[in-house]
Amino acid sequence: DGRIDDILYARLEQAMAEAENARCEALQEAARLGKAAKNSIEATHRAKVSESLYDEELKKRKEIE
């Protein structure tokens, strides 16, 4: 029956649309995670640089004393 085919086709289209939406959401989430990882690495680098500068300053102060 053509009516059943139409119903099945509509369900297929809906499933395909949901799959595409899920794929887009997954790509967006991957991009967010990538950005968060990059930010974390940059923050860790800045913290290490700050720690190094602090250690150097501390060393200089001890040499002056």
N, C-alpha and C positions, 0 to 999 in steps of 0.2 A: 504494500500500500504506500502511496506517495506521501501520505500524511505522516506515517511512521518514519519514513526517510527524512522528512523535514524536521521532525522532532530530534531524531538522532543527529542530524547535521547541525542543528542549533546547539545541542549539547556539546558536540565536538568543537564548534566555534568558541563556545564559552570556556571549555577546558583549555583550548589553545590560547585564548586571551589571558586566562589565569596563569598559565605557564609563562607567558611572555612578561606579565607583571612580576611574577616571582623572580624571573631572570634579571629584570631591571633592578629590582630591589636588592638582589644579591650583588650585582655590580656596584650599586651605590654603597652598600655596606662594605664591600671590599675596598672601595676608594676611601671611605671614612677610616677604616682600619689602617690602611696604608698611610694616610695623613697622620693619624694618631701615633703610629710607630715612628714616623719621621720626626714628629714633634718631640717624642720621648727621647730619641737619639740626640737631637739638637739640645734639649734641656740637660741631658746627662753630660754632653760635651761642655756646655757652658758651666755646669757645676764643677767639672774637673778643672777647667781653666781658672775659675774663681778659687778653687782649693789650692791650685798651684801658685797663684798670685799671693794668696794668704800665707802659704808656707814660705815663699820668698821674702815677704815683708817681715815675717816672724824671725827668720834667719838674720836679716839685716839688723833688726832691733837688738838681737842677742849679740851681734858682732859689735854694735855701738856701745853696749853696756860694759 
